[in-house]
Amino acid sequence: MNSMQDQTVFKPLGDGPFQFACHRDIPCFTQCCARLRLVLTPYDIVRMKSRLRLSSEEFLEKYTETLIDPHHRFPLVKLKMNSRAEGSCPFVTESGCAIYEDRPEACRLYPVGRASATPDGATGSAHAYFLVVEPHCLGFQEDRTWTLEEWLRHEGIREYAAMNDPWRSIMTSSKSLGNPSHLSQKHQMFFMASYNLDKFRQFIFKSKFFDRFRVDSELKDILKIDDTRLMHFAFDWLKFSLFGEKTIPLSG
């Protein structure tokens, strides 16, 4: 971490307003888009790979790195920064973000940060929000004022949260993963179902999956073409395969 990042201040964000704006005429424009440890969610990848017209495999190979973090039970995927000295995001340009409409959830939140937890049995995640005040950022000197709810709505965060909350409940679950000898296999399963949806689609359609599980023909047709619906089906599969939850009915 460089000295600039060392000076970052994290301020709790209550119900009061905060002042911020970012635009291409501000001197620090895109400086925040470099040297990031930007962890991607499944819905981030669905949006980005679709925007770039890449398969999951192609996107993961070209734009991501896998993280094995001792603080997390499962592997994470982060966005790969450019190898040049500035270490910028591969999608940043002089004009801004080249995939702005489909940018990741963490980018949408900035300069707001969020800590999330989904207790076992909960239907949604509990979030605590804070401001990430970096010394280079001049956006806090701009005149635009927001409430937290206005910012979340403006940046489309509610949609992303709804898409990713079932996955966060898996990430933060305290339920046992069973026999330790099966852990490596379960990590591989988690990676495929979370990040490599095209491979997961091949897994369910080219194996005997539908002989074992009862899935109606209408849903099967949807899963063939709809990545978002497939993503949520993959979350159900992970809850079944990792924790033994009865999220997908067995045949017979």
C-alpha positions, 0 to 999 in steps of 0.5 A: 500500500502506498503512502497516499492510500495510508492516509485514507480516512473511513468516516461512519455514514449515518442518516445525515447528508454528504457532499460529493460529485465526480466528473471529467472536469475535476483534476483528480478524475479517474485517479481512484481507478488504479491500484485497486483490490476490487473483488468482483461479485457474480452479478458484476461478472454477468454484467461485464462479460455480457457487455464485452461479449465474452464467455465467462472463461474468456472474461476470467482469463483476461480480466481477473485474478483469483484470491485465496484469502484466509479471512474468507471460506471461499475463493474470491475473484478480483479485477486485474489491474494493468501491469503498467506502473500506474496499475490502472483499471483495464477499463479506464480511459481519459474520458472515464469508464469504458463500461460505465453502465455495467461497472462493478458494484464497488465502483458504483458505491464509491466514495461510499463503502459498505460492510455486509453480513447475512446471518444464517436464515436471513432473507437479506443482508445487513449493511453498514455504510461509511465514507472513503475519504482519500487525500487525492479526491477533490469530489468532496469539495464539490457542491452536490449534496446527497443522502445515503438513500439518494446515492444508492438509488442514483447509482443503481445499488439496490438492483446489485444488492438484490442480485448478490444478497443470496450469494453473500448469504453463502459467503458469510454462512457459518454452516459446516462444509462437512468432511474436510477431505471434500473441501477442495472439491467444494471450493472448485464447485463454488468457483464454477457456480459463482464466477464461471456461469457458462461452465456451470450451464454445461455442467447441468445440461451435459451431465445427468443433473436433470435426472437427479433433480426435478426441474420443470421444462419451462425453467430448463428453457430459461436456464439455457439463455438467461444468465441472471436466472442461471446465476440464481439457480447456481446459488440454490445449487451451492446451498444444496451442495455445500450445506445440504439445504433443500433448495432444489428438489430431488427426482423421484 
